[in-house]
Amino acid sequence: MADLPPPKKESSILSSQEQTLRLARSRGIDGMLTRNSDSTFEQRATFRHLADQAARQRNLEAIMVMASRHCEETAAGGEMDSDWLTRFLQLAEDISMVPMQQLWGRIFAIEIATPGRFSIRALTTLKEMTQREALLFQRICALACHYAGSDEQRLLLGLHKGASLLSRAKVTRLGLGKYRLPYNALLQLFELGLLHKGELESGPLPADGVELEFGNQRWRLQRKQTNITLLYYRLTPVGNELAQLLQEPPLEEYLQDLKTVLMQGLQIDVQLSAAEPATTAGEQTP
């Protein structure tokens, strides 16, 4: 096969053939494409192996730098499990994108401080995630909440009002596409095992209400009638583990929309941290 022609000077856009050659060269597998007669298959394989090992070493060292920045002066929580460390290094060595390296560095820092926080299953799931999927999960975390006293994250969608003598049952829910979470994005998170498949419904809310936490906000929900239930998606155990890495501030637009929906059957008292004043969303319609 003749050598490929050089890229045309008048165009900065590479053809598919030129891109193939460029990628092959970057991975040391262009020998037959360019008639590299100065080296043998064995020599090129050795070169590629050394280059791959150097890249993995560079990835791990970059992750350790990021882990060290997260640790600062935090005290270590005890000895790290040696088997966990081995698997961590095996899974992390191919992580070359800086945003993903930052997540792995944060995992290592958290594990140093509190050993046992992340399972091997969670690490394996993170390894399988693309950067785009990680961004989708980050959006979920920006919308998620949890009951006071529980770390189990869930994504509220709306409410279900049971039938009464004077009215029929009614379901009101938000469309997540408005917050850049179309259903096909949820399907990806289902497949990764980060979200339980299917929409869930809570039991009837108790008479004394429930408390939900959205970042620095605590909502106390009091029902206006019986047979009020909440609709939601729930994160899996692996999803809850990885959500520790993405402590996003709540998305204000989503909170306002959710409040509007929930006020159709609930009174909402909002408490803010840092001594900010509380607000009550009750009978009035915004």
PEHUVEN-V618991 format. One line per field, one symbol per residue. phi: phi as a letter, one per 20 degrees, with the letter a starting at -180 (. if undefined). psi: psi as a letter, one per 20 degrees, with the letter a starting at -180 (. if undefined). burial: b if it has 9 or more other ideal C-beta (glycine too) atoms within 8 Angstrom, else e. A space follows every 50 residues. Layout:
# PEHUVEN-V618991
phi=???
psi=???
burial=???
This chain:
# PEHUVEN-V618991
phi=.fffffgfffceeefffffgffffffdmcdgffdlfeebegfffffffff fffffffffffffffffffffldfffepfffffffffgfffefeedfggf ffffffgffffffcgnfdeffffffffffefffffffffgffdfcbfgnc efebdfdrbcdffcfdbefbdcceefgfdmcfffffgfffffmecffnfd cffgfffencddddleddddddfebfmecddaddffgfffffffeceefg efffffffffffffccecddddfllffeccddffdf
psi=pqqqqqqphipipqrhghhggghghhjkkjghhjlniiqrggghgggggh gghhghgggghhhhghghhhgcjpqqjapqphhggghghghiijoipghh hhghhhggghhghnpjhprhggggghhiprhghhhghhhghiiqrqqpiq joqqophbrporqahiqrqpppqqoihhkkmrhhghgghghikhqppqpr prrppqhjrrpqpndjpppoppqirrkpqqprqpqrggghghhhimnqqq ohggggggggghiiiqpopppqrkkqqqqpodhqp.
burial=eeebeeeeeeeeeeeeebbbbbebbeebebbebbebeeeeeeebeebbee beeebbbebbebbbbbbbebbeeeeeeeebeeebbebbbebbbebeeeeb bbbbbbbbbbbbbebeebeeebbbbbbebebebbebbbbbbbbbbbbbee ebbbbbbbbbbbeeeeeeeebebbebeebebeeebbebbbebebbbeeeb ebebbeeebbbbbbeebbbbbbbeeebbbbbbbbbbebbbbbbbbbebeb beebbbbbbebbbebbbbbbbbeeeeeeeebeeeee
